[in-house]
Amino acid sequence: MASTPKIILASRSPARRELMKQLGLPFECHASDIFEDMEARKDPVELAIYLAAQKAEHIAAKYADAIIIGVDTFVVIGKEKIGKPENIEGAARILQKMSGQKIEVVTGIAALKTDANSRKIKELISSCSTFLTMKKLSALEIRDHAHRPEALTVAGGITIENDHALFTKIEGDYNNIIGLPIFQLKEMLEQLGVKLA
């Protein structure tokens, strides 16, 4: 019987790491430091998939007989794609834009399989969108949230785990908001031959 290939999550996100643990499979984390060009694709779903694939491919050459998982998540307000804020002022501007709005959280996933020579032999891609309605924020709430350390580490400057009180409605996959649609990933891994419980 073939052994399960090594699984690599191309991310340093603690939240994604915790979600991956739900699969019950051993895995390693190796973050990809590619430049996330938010203008590489106009369509948000295409952009999320493109960036996820770039992350996986950047790491793939380092691992033989492995499955590398690239993930990219960002927020869309109207037609504007929003990643991680660069600074406190940027976080405050993003929160102001999201205040009282319906926002979309888009995640792209790429699962890439390598051979014994670290060459890509198969790649699956997928995406997930979840919609959130945010309550109207006061100036004080915006300031307080923008000044928290985690505001600069996640798309949109907020996390559903710590900031659920800011939202009045969630439509779609909750795990996607955290940063990894785990059920979709499970299906992808199964298609790549990984046996899951």
C-alpha positions as CSV (number, residue, x, y, z in Angstrom):
1,M,0.0,0.0,0.0
2,A,1.4,3.4,-0.9
3,S,2.3,5.6,2.0
4,T,0.7,9.1,2.4
5,P,2.9,11.7,0.9
6,K,4.4,14.4,3.1
7,I,1.9,17.3,3.4
8,I,3.2,20.9,3.5
9,L,1.1,23.9,4.3
10,A,2.7,26.9,2.6
11,S,1.6,29.4,5.3
12,R,2.7,30.7,8.7
13,S,-0.9,31.5,9.8
14,P,-1.6,30.0,13.3
15,A,-5.3,29.9,12.4
16,R,-4.7,27.9,9.3
17,R,-2.5,25.5,11.2
18,E,-5.2,24.9,13.8
19,L,-7.8,24.2,11.0
20,M,-5.3,21.8,9.3
21,K,-5.1,19.8,12.5
22,Q,-8.8,18.9,12.1
23,L,-7.9,16.7,9.2
24,G,-6.0,14.4,11.5
25,L,-3.0,14.2,9.2
26,P,0.7,14.9,9.9
27,F,1.8,18.1,8.1
28,E,4.5,20.7,8.2
29,C,4.4,24.4,7.6
30,H,6.8,26.2,5.2
31,A,5.7,29.8,4.6
32,S,6.0,31.2,1.1
33,D,7.3,34.7,0.9
34,I,6.2,35.6,-2.6
35,F,5.1,39.1,-3.3
36,E,1.3,39.2,-3.1
37,D,0.5,41.4,-6.1
38,M,-3.2,42.3,-5.6
39,E,-3.3,43.6,-9.2
40,A,-2.1,40.4,-10.8
41,R,-5.7,39.5,-11.8
42,K,-8.8,41.7,-12.0
43,D,-11.3,39.1,-10.9
44,P,-11.1,38.4,-7.1
45,V,-11.6,34.6,-7.4
46,E,-9.0,34.3,-10.2
47,L,-6.6,36.4,-8.1
48,A,-7.1,34.3,-5.0
49,I,-6.5,31.1,-7.0
50,Y,-3.5,32.6,-8.8
51,L,-1.8,33.8,-5.5
52,A,-2.5,30.4,-3.8
53,A,-0.9,28.6,-6.7
54,Q,2.1,30.9,-6.7
55,K,2.6,30.1,-3.0
56,A,2.4,26.4,-3.5
57,E,4.7,26.4,-6.6
58,H,7.3,28.6,-4.7
59,I,7.7,25.9,-2.1
60,A,7.2,22.8,-4.3
61,A,10.8,22.6,-5.6
62,K,12.0,22.0,-2.0
63,Y,9.9,18.9,-1.4
64,A,9.9,15.5,-3.2
65,D,6.9,13.1,-3.1
66,A,4.8,15.7,-1.3
67,I,1.6,17.6,-1.5
68,I,2.0,21.4,-1.0
69,I,-1.0,23.5,-0.1
70,G,-1.1,27.1,-1.0
71,V,-3.8,29.4,0.3
72,D,-4.6,33.0,-0.1
73,T,-7.5,35.0,1.5
74,F,-8.5,38.6,1.2
75,V,-11.5,40.8,1.5
76,V,-13.6,42.4,-1.3
77,I,-15.7,45.5,-0.7
78,G,-17.6,46.4,-3.9
79,K,-14.9,46.0,-6.6
80,E,-11.9,46.7,-4.3
81,K,-9.7,43.8,-3.2
82,I,-8.2,44.3,0.3
83,G,-5.3,42.4,1.8
84,K,-3.3,42.9,5.0
85,P,-3.0,46.6,6.1
86,E,0.5,48.0,5.9
87,N,0.2,50.1,9.0
88,I,-2.2,51.3,11.7
89,E,-3.5,54.1,9.5
90,G,-4.2,51.7,6.7
91,A,-6.0,49.4,9.1
92,A,-8.2,52.3,10.2
93,R,-9.0,53.2,6.6
94,I,-10.0,49.6,5.8
95,L,-12.2,49.4,8.9
96,Q,-13.9,52.7,8.0
97,K,-14.7,51.2,4.5
98,M,-16.1,48.0,5.9
99,S,-18.2,49.7,8.5
100,G,-21.9,49.0,7.9
101,Q,-21.1,47.1,4.7
102,K,-21.6,43.7,3.2
103,I,-18.1,42.3,2.5
104,E,-16.9,39.2,0.7
105,V,-14.1,37.0,2.0
106,V,-12.5,35.2,-0.9
107,T,-10.0,32.3,-0.5
108,G,-8.1,30.5,-3.2
109,I,-6.6,27.0,-2.6
110,A,-4.0,25.2,-4.6
111,A,-3.0,21.6,-3.8
112,L,0.1,20.6,-5.7
113,K,1.6,17.1,-5.9
114,T,5.3,16.6,-6.6
115,D,7.3,13.5,-7.8
116,A,10.6,12.1,-6.5
117,N,12.4,14.9,-8.3
118,S,10.3,17.7,-6.8
119,R,8.5,18.3,-10.1
120,K,4.8,19.1,-10.2
121,I,2.8,16.2,-11.5
122,K,-0.7,17.2,-10.5
123,E,-2.4,20.4,-9.3
124,L,-5.9,21.0,-8.1
125,I,-7.4,24.5,-7.5
126,S,-10.5,25.7,-5.8
127,S,-12.0,28.8,-4.2
128,C,-14.5,29.7,-1.6
129,S,-16.5,32.9,-0.9
130,T,-18.2,33.9,2.3
131,F,-20.3,37.0,2.9
132,L,-20.3,39.1,6.1
133,T,-22.4,42.0,7.1
134,M,-20.6,44.4,9.4
135,K,-22.3,46.6,11.9
136,K,-21.7,50.4,11.8
137,L,-18.5,51.1,13.7
138,S,-17.9,54.1,15.9
139,A,-14.7,56.1,15.6
140,L,-13.6,54.7,18.9
141,E,-14.1,51.1,17.7
142,I,-12.2,51.8,14.5
143,R,-9.3,53.3,16.4
144,D,-9.2,50.5,19.0
145,H,-9.3,47.7,16.5
146,A,-6.7,49.4,14.2
147,H,-4.2,49.7,17.1
148,R,-4.2,45.9,17.9
149,P,-1.1,44.0,16.9
150,E,-3.2,41.4,14.9
151,A,-4.7,44.1,12.8
152,L,-1.6,44.1,10.6
153,T,-1.4,40.3,10.2
154,V,-4.7,39.4,8.5
155,A,-6.7,40.6,5.5
156,G,-9.0,43.4,6.3
157,G,-7.3,43.9,9.7
158,I,-9.8,41.8,11.7
159,T,-10.4,38.2,12.6
160,I,-13.8,36.5,13.0
161,E,-12.5,34.6,16.1
162,N,-11.8,37.8,18.0
163,D,-14.2,40.2,16.3
164,H,-17.4,38.2,15.8
165,A,-19.4,40.9,17.7
166,L,-18.6,43.3,14.8
167,F,-20.7,41.3,12.4
168,T,-24.5,41.0,12.2
169,K,-24.7,38.2,9.5
170,I,-22.6,35.4,8.1
171,E,-23.5,33.7,4.8
172,G,-21.3,30.7,3.8
173,D,-18.4,28.7,5.2
174,Y,-17.3,30.0,8.6
175,N,-13.8,28.3,8.2
176,N,-13.3,30.3,5.1
177,I,-13.4,33.5,7.1
178,I,-10.7,32.1,9.4
179,G,-8.6,31.4,6.2
180,L,-9.0,27.8,5.2
181,P,-12.2,26.1,3.8
182,I,-11.3,22.8,5.4
183,F,-14.1,20.7,3.7
184,Q,-13.0,21.8,0.2
185,L,-9.4,21.0,1.1
186,K,-10.4,17.6,2.3
187,E,-12.0,16.8,-1.0
188,M,-9.0,18.0,-2.9
189,L,-6.6,15.8,-0.8
190,E,-8.8,12.8,-1.3
191,Q,-8.6,13.4,-5.1
192,L,-4.8,13.5,-4.8
193,G,-4.9,10.0,-3.1
194,V,-4.7,11.0,0.5
195,K,-6.7,8.7,2.8
196,L,-8.7,10.6,5.4
197,A,-10.8,9.2,8.2
